[in-house]
């Protein structure tokens, strides 16, 4: 959905409040279909950002962090299933 949002549950680098708020902003922009709200909608837009950021912070606190790299592979890095990649045969030299 929001391709610029980085995974926030990783241990390195630690997630900051700014990271959580930036992810919330991207989410609200995507859902509302607007980068900046009209003046009359600004209060609702800002409230939505704060609510999403708070929910995200609670979720991350409940989950904890993923293991430090080298201990396990986070799900975001697991190979995708589906159609196998097409390979081209090598040409003879």
HELIX and SHEET records of a PDB file:
HELIX    1   1 UNK A   17  UNK A   32  1                                  16    
HELIX    2   2 UNK A   39  UNK A   41  5                                   3    
HELIX    3   3 UNK A   42  UNK A   63  1                                  22    
HELIX    4   4 UNK A   75  UNK A   77  5                                   3    
END                                                                             
